[in-house]
Amino acid sequence: MLKLTVLNLLTGLVISNSASAQNISVVGTVYKIQETDALIAIKEKAKTVNWKKFMTNRTNSWLKNQQTFLPFATENTIRFHKPLHQLQREIKDQNGQVIYPAGFEFNPLEFLKIPFRVIAISYEQLGWLKDKLKKTDRVLLTNGDVFKARDILEHQVFLLDPQTRNKFNVLKIPSIIKQKGTMFEIEEFKFIPTLEEISEAKLRDKINEH
């Protein structure tokens, strides 16, 4: 798709330039261009590129840079977190009067209801989650291949970024988070990986290095 988009763009530019050239008068001696047509050269170069390998390397590099490693929970624990959001700029009313200044902090759970659970897990914990997963759950993966995780769970899976981790105060995994009034209830589950899960994790990390 990327290759076709670039070629279509270049083709459009070439056609546009050719159409404009029809209205330009020729002055002086005209010489035959000996250089290879730019579009042909690009097409020929594109044929020599291993696009599958190129895109795979880009995907692996992107995934590797997005990894978040959190400790496994060593005991079953329930704790609560009060989220606070700070305004980056002031909010004014229709008359231009400042209602809330920049830097004002508030708890968003006082104004909204989150009807789904948020689950933070690592790649090794996908098997643990399978029989606990609900259709409405939002699954956030701390590390590993998010695309393979989607296939394994047959469910949408997203990477856990630092901002979201801080928002939900995720400290250990696996964690299941749900709203309780104006607080987040964070339930951490004791998890001891099996030898098979550890081996799979090591193999995946080795593959991601390349």
Sequence and secondary structure as in RCSB ss.txt:
>XXXX:A:sequence
MLKLTVLNLLTGLVISNSASAQNISVVGTVYKIQETDALIAIKEKAKTVNWKKFMTNRTNSWLKNQQTFLPFATE
NTIRFHKPLHQLQREIKDQNGQVIYPAGFEFNPLEFLKIPFRVIAISYEQLGWLKDKLKKTDRVLLTNGDVFKAR
DILEHQVFLLDPQTRNKFNVLKIPSIIKQKGTMFEIEEFKFIPTLEEISEAKLRDKINEH
>XXXX:A:secstr
 HHHHHHHHHHHHHHHHHHHHTTS   S      S  HHHHHHHHHHTS HHHHHHHHHHHHHHHT     B SS
 EEEEE   EE SS EE TTS EEE TT EE GGGT    S EEEE GGGHHHHHTT  TT EEEESSS HHHHH
HHHTS EEE  HHHHHHHT  SBSEEEEEETTEEEEEE      HHHHHHHHHHHHHHT 
